[in-house]
């Protein structure tokens, strides 16, 4: 993985962490979430975001659904902050 791709992954991770935790999403279903990593494709058109969710199985499911519902907003935040367009963002839970 190239240096540029690593910097993009770190930037996306930072933007998402800030947006979810510090600024807070308005969705009350979002629980305690930590962005653990990001992997983007070499053409920067897709990003897979790995998150860790604190809570029981039900809380994790609800939080992941809320994050998926907020995907457009999160992509817009990435676009505005990093001045780049992510065409498709997938959110996966890390174990």
N, C-alpha and C positions, 0 to 999 in steps of 0.2 A: 504494500500500500504506500502510495506516494505521500510526500510531506504535505502537499496541498490538500489531499483528501483527508488526512489526519486533522489538519486545521479546520476544515469544513465540518467534520464530525464533532470536534470539540466546540465549535461555534454553535452548531445546532443544539448540542446537549446543554450548553449554557443558556441559550435563549429559552428552550423548553423548560428547564429547571426554574428559571426566573419567572416565566409566565405561569407555570402551574403552582409553584410554592409562594413566591414573594408577592406577585400581583394577585394571585388567586383567580381561579376560574369561578364564574358566577354559579356554576352547577353545584348544587349541594351534595350531589352523589359522589363527587370526587373526594376520596379520603386522603390518607397520608401516602403520597407518591414520591418516589425517588427515581429520577432518570439515571439509569446505570450505564447506558451506552447507546451509541448511534452508529449505524453502518450505512453508508451511501454507496450507490453504484458509481463506477468511474465516470459516467456521463452526467452525474448529479441530478438525475431525473427521478430517482426513487430513494427513499430513506427508510430504514427499519429502525424503530426506536424501541429500546429495551427499558422496561420500567420494573420497579419493585414496589409492590403494594402491601402495606401493613394491614392486617386484619384477618378475619376468618374467610372461608371460601366465598360466602355470599357477598361480603364487603368487597372482595377482590373482583368478583364478576361485575358488580354494580359500578365500581370505579372504572374498570376497563371499558364498560359500555359508555360511561360518561365521557371518557377520554376519546373514544371512537366518535361519539357525537360531536365533540369539540375539535375534531381533526381539521376542519376548514379554518377555524379561528387560529389554531396553532400554526398551521401552514402560513397563514397571513402574517402572523407575528414573525416567523422565520424570514419571510419575504421582505417585510418592512425593515427588520433589523440588519439582516445580512445582505440585503439587496440581491437575493437570488430566488429562483422559483423552483420549488420542489413539486413535481407533478403528482407524486403519489407517496403518501406516508403511511406506513404500517406500524401499529403499536402492538408489541409483544411483551408478555410478562416473563421476567427472568425468575428462575427458581433458585 
